[in-house]
């Protein structure tokens, strides 16, 4: 069965998921026990993705002391909203949410929540890992450092981190790190235990290092081992380790961790809960994939972007930062990467964000296993999707993008 047929069948058989009974009992039965070794694998990821703080060390990003910012309820019936799937069929929102293992889904326009649903046992106060959506938070913070003169975009990474000398990052500029245009010998092959992306996962503490595989004490020891392959600039090469290199540059330039840099913004948003980063074995925030927050708090962050950095009369981020990201980059450079351009046709990549400037003006952050933050700037529509897909990447990813863009167009009318 080809991918189109299997996708159509998945939608035809889609039913609302029911909570399983993982991690029940004292201790849980082996078949229901979620551990460091299995939390990213199905079905254990359904529990693991929203309880990572019980399995790994974490770094808190505190919510503010003030009242929780109100999100007005203005629900509309969207279950029957349909979009054109890559399988060629009209698929409803409900079908897609069920089939794509959604844990939480929220659509907000302005200050009004138009749709909000939870599945698989997730509750509104649960914090869910966002995986590579984290990259976009880091990119935004980096642009803030550039705006205030702390970080020079055309400086070499090795100016800030001498440990990079001899590595893939030594002669890369900060801007090239931001835009994922590094020539590096690295593959994002999630199902290969010896790929560089898997080595990254072991180094940051996502999973134990298997026997016979090189072990690293920390991301600080892993990143300098990566080697350059090809020229920097001129092409889009998605590499999670590049974000971690950017984060190290930011730490040295600002004298603060990325969690500390995010803290004043998060505290001022009126969030309902503390957020947190997973910590690597040396206590460093995992900047490429380790951020966790509630569905509604991610929507509050999206609203900040939709409002060009303003929240409750305060300018938490310079408007120029949001505007600069929203300009995007050269779409032809992005289109040359076939895997990514098929997933997000019409996009470019700027400052760790996917930027749509084809017939809209939207920012998107995406993470493996179905995590998304989507911000349509003209309509101020914010969409958050938290999921526990069985595979890191798969057939539903392109449809999730299609759905969010269709919803944004719907609210733009």
C-alpha positions, 0 to 999 in steps of 0.5 A: 500500500502506498503512502496516499492509500494508507493515509486515506485508510487512516482517515477512513478509520479515524475514531476519537482516541480513548485514554490508555492506562499507562503508569497506573499502579504502584508500581505500574505493570511492565506493559504500562510502565514509561521509562527513560528508555521508552518514553519516546516510543509508542504507546509510551509517548502518550504519557511520556510527552506530557510528563517528561519532568518525572523522567529527566532533569529539567530547568524551570522557566517561571510563570509570573506572579500576576494574574493568568492572562485571560483567553476569551471563549468564543468557540465555534463548531469546527469539527466539520471544517474540511481541507484538502489532504495530500491523499486527494480527499476532503478531510475534516478537522476531527478526522485529522485530529483523531488520526494524527494522534493529537493530544491538544489542539487550540485555535485562537484569533486575537484574544478569543479561543475559537476551538480547544480540544484535548485527547489521550488523557491530556488535561489543560494544565499538562505541560507537553514537550514541543520538540523542535518548536523550541528552535523557534523560541531560541531563534527569536531570542537570538534576534532579540540579542542582535537587536540590542547589540549583544550579538553580531550577526556577521561574526564567526561563531568561534569568536564567541565559542573558541571551542568550535575551532576545528569543528563544523561551526568555527567559520560559520556566522551567527546569521548562518547558524540562525538560518540553518545554512551550515555545511556540516556532516550530519544526518537527521535520521531518527531511526538510525541509532548511529546517525548524528541526530541519534548521537545528539539525542544521547548527548542531550539525555533524550535516551540512554546511549546504546552499547557500542555507540560513542558516548558524550558527557554533554552537548558541550562535548558533542558539538565540537566533534562535528565536522564541516562538509561543504560550504556555509551559506547558500543552502538550507540544511536542517540540523538540530545541532546547529541550534545548539551551537547557536544557543552556546554562542548566545550563552557566551554573548549574553552571559545567560542560559537560554532558559534565563533569556526566556524567563522575563518574557515568559513571566510577563505573558500571564502564563498559567504554569511554569514552563521548563526545558529538559536539561542535558547531563551537565545541566544545560537547557536543551535548546534544539528540542527540549521545551515543555509548556501547556497548550494555552501557554504556547498560544499566549506565546503565539499571541505575543508574536501576532501582536508584534511583541506587545503584551498588556501594554508592554513591548516584551520583544522589539516589533522589529524582531518579529517583522524581521523574521516575518520577511522570510528568506529566499524561498528558492534556497528552501525549495532546493531541499525537496523533503522540506519543500514538500512538507511546507511548499511556499515557505522559506527559513529565517531565524529558526522559523518556517516563514510563508510569504507566498500568498499569506504572511505566517510563521510556523514552528514545527517539531517531531511527533506532531508539535506545531505553533502557527501564527498567521499575522494578518488575521492574528490567528494562532494555532497550537498542536501537541501530539504523540504520533508514533513516528518522528516524521510521517504522512500526517505532517504535510496535512497538519500544515495544510490544515493550519493554513486552511484554518488561517485562510478561513479566519482571514475572510 
